[in-house]
């Protein structure tokens, strides 16, 4: 998944590692460990590096904790990217429940695995940015699952 076989950038927090990978087409921000108010600054800095990217995938597959400060950053970046951010949150993932409780599943583009995220990113790359509405993505996801 990493284009050159190594991490391109790693930022460390107290109990957090943020790894930036490249698939060749889309950057993947991988969260490992706890993303909370103490480490959210490093998370936000990662997005500063990616501002020029149209579509970004954020993987929470190895995250063990996410708090509301991280949800706030995700919401801000989702708006700034005009919806061109996809989150990978497996159903059995440790952080899945916070996205349900906060209602973010109805706002952010969330899929359950990386392959679905890459498929959705490829679709989003081929449509105008104005088409990235949550309802439009929900209908695409429903069509793909059938």
HELIX and SHEET records of a PDB file:
HELIX    1   1 UNK A   40  UNK A   49  1                                  10    
HELIX    2   2 UNK A   68  UNK A   80  1                                  13    
HELIX    3   3 UNK A   96  UNK A  101  1                                   6    
HELIX    4   4 UNK A  104  UNK A  106  5                                   3    
HELIX    5   5 UNK A  114  UNK A  125  1                                  12    
HELIX    6   6 UNK A  129  UNK A  131  5                                   3    
HELIX    7   7 UNK A  134  UNK A  145  1                                  12    
SHEET    1   A 6 UNK A   9  UNK A  12  0                                        
SHEET    2   A 6 UNK A  16  UNK A  22 -1                                        
SHEET    3   A 6 UNK A  27  UNK A  35 -1                                        
SHEET    4   A 6 UNK A  56  UNK A  66  1                                        
SHEET    5   A 6 UNK A  85  UNK A  88  1                                        
SHEET    6   A 6 UNK A 109  UNK A 111  1                                        
END                                                                             
